[in-house]
Amino acid sequence: YYVREMITIMPVILLLTALINAWVPQKAIQRNLGQESGIKGAVFSFLFGSFSAGPLYAAFPVSKTLLAKGASISNIVILLGTWAVVKVPMLINEAKFLGPKFMLARWVLTTISIFIMGFVTAKLVTIHDLPLPSSQAALGKISIDSNYCIGCGLCAQIAPAYFKLENKKAKVISQDLDREGAEAVKTAIRRCPPQIIALG
């Protein structure tokens, strides 16, 4: 049963992640689901999870794509938690079989718990603890979204052959990557606070 379900669902999910990757600008994800999105990002994540379709395992490739595009860990936890236990179709069935009062009480308590888990997880796990997306793991072109650069200079310290600060913004100065250089660039990607460097 699960194999048949996965064969039906996963191609659609992989198509969705490809569309997010190709069509949704990184700065749009950072603005609406990123570290600085605040309560707006949490609400968007909650709504996205609530109106999603399909089993929870379908949420993981979507979450990985959103993380690679700049979504914050807390918002991803909220999305996953909501997708798992407070989807709208689930609530409708729950109200039908267990009663609206039960459904509403569980929804309120679960929602509070999901937001708490998102906050706690973001304090315990940073973006640097997560594996890099496969698209960034291979050799390729280095790019920086300078609109979101905070001018910390970490990239220039870690990989001075590839980055420099110019007018308090990071700039790529070389695309001549070898294996050793790629490792330095990947370290800079992991340690970049706003996560605006990409390799691929």
Stockholm file with secondary structure:
# STOCKHOLM 1.0

chainA/1-200         YYVREMITIMPVILLLTALINAWVPQKAIQRNLGQESGIKGAVFSFLFGSFSAGPLYAAFPVSKTLLAKGASISNIVILLGTWAVVKVPMLINEAKFLGPKFMLARWVLTTISIFIMGFVTAKLVTIHDLPLPSSQAALGKISIDSNYCIGCGLCAQIAPAYFKLENKKAKVISQDLDREGAEAVKTAIRRCPPQIIALG
#=GR chainA/1-200 SS CHHHHHHHHHHHHHHHHHHHHHHSCHHHHHHHHSTTCHHHHHHHHHHHHHTCCSCGGGHHHHHHHHHHTTCCHHHHHHHHHHHHHCCHHHHHHHHHHHCHHHHHHHHHHHHHHHHHHHHHHHHHCCGGGSCCCHHHHSSCCEEECGGGCCCCCHHHHHCTTTEEEETTEEEECCCCCCHHHHHHHHHHHHHCTTCCEEEC
#=GC SS_cons         CHHHHHHHHHHHHHHHHHHHHHHSCHHHHHHHHSTTCHHHHHHHHHHHHHTCCSCGGGHHHHHHHHHHTTCCHHHHHHHHHHHHHCCHHHHHHHHHHHCHHHHHHHHHHHHHHHHHHHHHHHHHCCGGGSCCCHHHHSSCCEEECGGGCCCCCHHHHHCTTTEEEETTEEEECCCCCCHHHHHHHHHHHHHCTTCCEEEC
//
